[in-house]
Amino acid sequence: MQSEAAAAPPRPSDPPELLAFADHLVQVERASPHTSRAYLSDLRQLHAFLLERGIAFDAATRDDLRGFLSARYGLDKPATLARKQSALRAFYEQRRRAGHLAQSPAHRLVAPKRRQSLPNVVSVDDLFALLITPSESTAAGLRDRAALELLYGAGLRVSELVGLDVGDLIDGMSAVRVRGKGRKERVVPLVAKPREALEKWLARRPELLRAAARGQPQRAIFLNRRGGRLTARSVARHLDRYALVCATRRHIHPHALRHSFATHLLDMGADLRGIQELLGHASLSTTQRYTHVSAERLVQIYDQTHPRALKK
């Protein structure tokens, strides 16, 4: 799998404290490019805020950090403010461990309240219609069908999907080795439909592989029309197009297929810890969000079908 560290590079204009933290994120924390990019952006905003007040990074107090978060209140969503606070904690904890500070000023920052939203789930009927929408007559169509089957049939994150290499297929394509958040590896079984779609795509993959530059072997399973690795943005764009074609919804994010995978398994009686392993969640509490979705679905079914719930 190609290194993703270059996806979120520090800037030459960044202060040395930020450059050191950027290196720490990649080398020690093994943070995803998305997390690194977000944290560095948050800390650049903090640096600008402190600079206006003549305060150095290491001289900032808890009140200074509170002032920064207060200044962003109304400009950022609660989830973004919570992430900024996480960035401050991680940055100052790294400064403390490196011996630059005796104590982190971000240690006791109070997190802003964050409204919990339920995962976006697509109905089984809509998903089945979506999965058969890509054409099987073209290599690109077979690629897209295989990609959608893996997003839903294996519960992959879109970043995990586009990061797959041919060498990640194991046991005769009955399973795939996936690298998740923090580059943690897990093995996900491939059931019949995703495996069948993948086999058909791999048979036509050489058609797109020919477009790759000579002398640059391409290990990626999913390729774009130029023979390079397919990007997460391209997957989202193709998914949007197929959702419009089959008239399921106006917009379906790739992550909705992963949410649907987990919720549909839970609805069919799958064990929560088994779902946790398949999704690669570090904490069971993250997986437990789907129990709330199933409970909400039960209430909706009750309201729509039970005689005592029907309105006259």
ZINOR-V384575 format. One line per field, one symbol per residue. ss: DSSP state (~ for helix, > for strand, _ for the rest). phi: phi as a letter, one per 40 degrees, with the letter a starting at -180 (. if undefined). A space follows every 50 residues. Layout:
BEGIN
ss->???
phi->???
END
This chain:
BEGIN
ss->____~~~~_______~~~~~~~~~~~~~~___~~~~~~~~~~~~~~~~~~ ~~____~~~__~~~~~~~~~~~>__>_~~~~~~~~~~~~~~~~~~~~___ _______________________~~~~~~~~_______~~~~~~~~~~~~ ~~~____~~~~~__>~~~>>____>>>>>_~~~_>>>>>__~~~~~~~~~ ~~~~~~~~~__________>__>_____>__~~~~~~~~~~~~~~_____ ___~~~~~~~~~~~~~~____~~~~~~~~____~~~~_~~~~~~~~~~~~ ~~~~~_______
phi->.ccbcccbccbdcccdccccccccdccbcfccdccdcccccccccccccc ccbgbcdcccbccccccccccccgcbcdcccccdccccccccccccccgc bcaccccbcccccbccbcccbccccccccccccdcccbcccccccccccc cccbgcccccccccbdcccbfggcabcbbccgfccabbcbcdcccccccc cccbddccccccccgbdbcccbbcccgcccbccccccccdccccccfcac abcdccccdcdcccccccgccccccdcccgccbcccccdccccccccccc cdccbcdcbccc
END
